[in-house]
Amino acid sequence: MDKSLRISKDESKKLQSLIDEHLRAKGITSLLDEPVSIIDVEKFQEEIDNTKSGKSKELKRTNRIKHIIKIDLENNPDFYQPLADKLEELIEMRKKNQITQVELFKEFDQIQQKIVNKSKEAESMGFGSDREFAVYKTLETTLDDAKDVTGLIFSGIEEELSITDWQVKGEVKKSMWKNIKDVLRGKVEPKDIQSITVSLVDLIKRN
């Protein structure tokens, strides 16, 4: 390709800005606006209410729920995976006409409410961060005292977490693994300690 025909990043930005300005001048904003998140309950409901077609409403609700689950699944898999599984089940049931749209929307309301209330649930349990709640949800699948164990883990790695860029410092991560293993000993099967520890450190890194 002729180098003279290439568009630089700055030129690309300017071009995009001109296009956006033109679209706004024409009153075309639907291509520019960010989709309303289901977290913003009132605005999202307003958007759904203003959507005329029942099929379009269903599509919007399905895709927005799917979108937020996909974005946050990796950060808190044990919270979002059951919701993802439920959503896929509902989509399949709807395809087979096993549930009505009214029934589908009721189920969507429940999924949306769980996602919206996630922060409130974390706060009510005394967790001050998303990473604490994510660790708790993972430990909850195997431990009855997951809340207490989560607290002990974060008390034990508080110093490591305060170190800048700890995520890329091998010695710091080794220290975290050791401290987490110390907490887990006697609470999980010895053969599972290593895999759970690695999983938890990776989860903390992603949050």
SVG drawing of the C-alpha trace seen along z (x, -y; Angstrom):
<svg xmlns="http://www.w3.org/2000/svg" viewBox="-47 -20 58 55">
<polyline fill="none" stroke="black" stroke-width="0.4" points="0.0,0.0 1.2,-3.5 2.4,-5.1 0.9,-8.4 -2.5,-6.8 -2.2,-5.7 -4.2,-7.5 -2.4,-8.3 -4.0,-7.8 -4.5,-11.6 -6.1,-11.9 -8.3,-8.9 -9.5,-10.6 -10.2,-13.9 -12.1,-12.0 -14.2,-10.2 -14.9,-13.5 -16.1,-15.0 -18.4,-12.1 -19.8,-12.2 -20.4,-15.9 -22.2,-15.4 -24.4,-12.7 -25.3,-14.8 -26.2,-17.8 -28.5,-15.4 -30.1,-14.3 -28.7,-10.8 -27.5,-9.9 -28.4,-6.2 -25.2,-5.3 -23.1,-7.4 -24.7,-6.7 -23.5,-4.0 -26.2,-1.3 -28.0,-1.8 -26.8,0.7 -29.2,2.9 -27.6,1.6 -29.2,-1.7 -32.7,-0.3 -34.8,-3.3 -33.1,-4.4 -33.1,-0.8 -36.7,-0.4 -37.5,-3.6 -35.6,-2.4 -37.6,0.9 -40.9,-1.0 -40.1,-3.2 -39.3,-0.1 -42.4,0.6 -41.9,4.2 -42.2,7.0 -39.5,8.9 -37.2,5.9 -37.8,5.7 -36.9,9.3 -33.8,9.0 -32.6,5.9 -33.1,7.4 -31.4,10.7 -28.4,9.0 -27.9,6.4 -28.0,9.1 -25.7,11.3 -23.3,8.4 -22.9,7.5 -22.5,11.2 -19.8,11.6 -17.9,8.5 -17.8,9.5 -17.8,13.3 -14.0,13.6 -13.9,11.3 -16.4,13.2 -17.1,16.6 -18.9,18.2 -21.4,15.3 -22.0,14.9 -21.7,18.4 -25.0,19.6 -26.7,16.5 -25.1,17.2 -26.3,20.8 -29.8,19.7 -29.9,17.2 -28.9,19.8 -31.5,22.1 -34.2,19.4 -33.1,18.6 -33.4,22.2 -36.8,22.6 -38.0,19.5 -36.8,20.8 -38.8,24.0 -41.9,22.0 -41.7,23.6 -42.3,20.2 -44.2,17.1 -42.5,13.7 -44.2,12.6 -42.7,15.5 -39.3,14.8 -39.4,11.2 -40.2,12.2 -37.1,14.4 -35.1,11.6 -36.2,9.3 -34.9,11.8 -31.5,12.0 -31.3,8.3 -32.1,7.8 -29.4,10.2 -26.8,8.3 -28.0,4.9 -28.0,6.1 -24.5,7.6 -22.8,4.6 -25.5,4.4 -25.0,8.1 -21.3,7.6 -21.6,4.6 -24.2,6.3 -21.7,9.1 -19.0,6.6 -16.9,6.9 -15.2,3.7 -14.2,4.6 -15.2,6.6 -12.1,8.8 -13.2,9.8 -16.7,10.7 -15.3,12.7 -13.1,14.7 -16.0,15.3 -18.2,16.5 -15.5,19.0 -14.9,20.3 -18.6,20.5 -18.8,23.4 -16.6,25.6 -16.6,24.0 -19.4,23.4 -17.3,20.7 -16.4,19.0 -17.0,15.5 -14.6,16.0 -12.0,17.6 -12.2,14.8 -11.5,12.3 -8.5,14.3 -7.1,14.5 -7.3,10.8 -5.8,10.1 -3.0,12.4 -2.1,10.8 -2.8,7.1 0.8,6.2 1.4,7.8 -1.7,6.1 -0.3,2.7 2.8,3.2 2.7,1.4 2.4,3.8 2.4,6.8 0.7,8.7 4.0,8.9 6.4,9.4 7.1,13.1 8.4,12.9 5.3,11.0 3.0,13.6 4.9,16.4 4.4,14.7 0.7,14.5 0.5,18.1 2.2,19.1 -0.1,17.0 -3.3,18.2 -2.1,21.8 -1.6,21.3 -5.2,20.1 -6.6,23.0 -4.8,25.8 -7.2,27.8 -10.2,26.2 -9.9,27.9 -8.5,31.3 -4.7,31.2 -4.7,32.3 -6.9,29.2 -4.8,26.5 -2.5,25.8 -5.1,25.5 -7.5,23.4 -4.6,21.1 -3.5,20.5 -7.2,20.0 -7.7,17.4 -4.5,15.4 -5.5,15.3 -9.0,14.1 -7.6,11.4 -5.3,10.3 -8.3,9.9 -10.1,7.7"/>
</svg>
